């Protein structure tokens, strides 16, 4: 009886190790499981309501169609309606390349965002962070932080935004930034303004129940 049990255990362990080996050898890393409904497209195809997402996948959400992606008990993010993004695995973390719309995320340091023009939003490592990034219609970007802190980096300018504050990142025109354009024409110039108080449009009420469920808004 013990011999049979040992054989069964060996088969289970072998299968698990083989699965891990195949996953490690895969050229595309698993990002997480997506859940949502409505007019959502993954890689240009209609979304069925639940699916695994991998590095390189593109996401487009329609009107009234948010999409939540859960990577682990800690790492999760939510795309708001009318958003467009592409996912990538970088340095054992997830990079959200946000092209349009807004994304909210909870992370322990493994999830970051990058926007066109080189603007990046990076949370502090090993610290629970809840924040939102919103590309506004006028070309500006809004970064609201509810918990923890993030580094907002644009060209040569870096600013830390802590909980309870919002950063408004605005592209600087050529006329306003003639000197820097002469120094490096390949870099896009930005101006970062920090304000006290949070924007309802970027993250809403993510921490409505912070004690028992700090991501109630993010959960599907």
Order of alpha helices (4+ residues) and beta strands (2+ residues): alpha-beta-beta-beta-beta-beta-beta-beta-beta-beta-beta-beta-beta-beta-beta-beta-beta-beta-alpha-beta
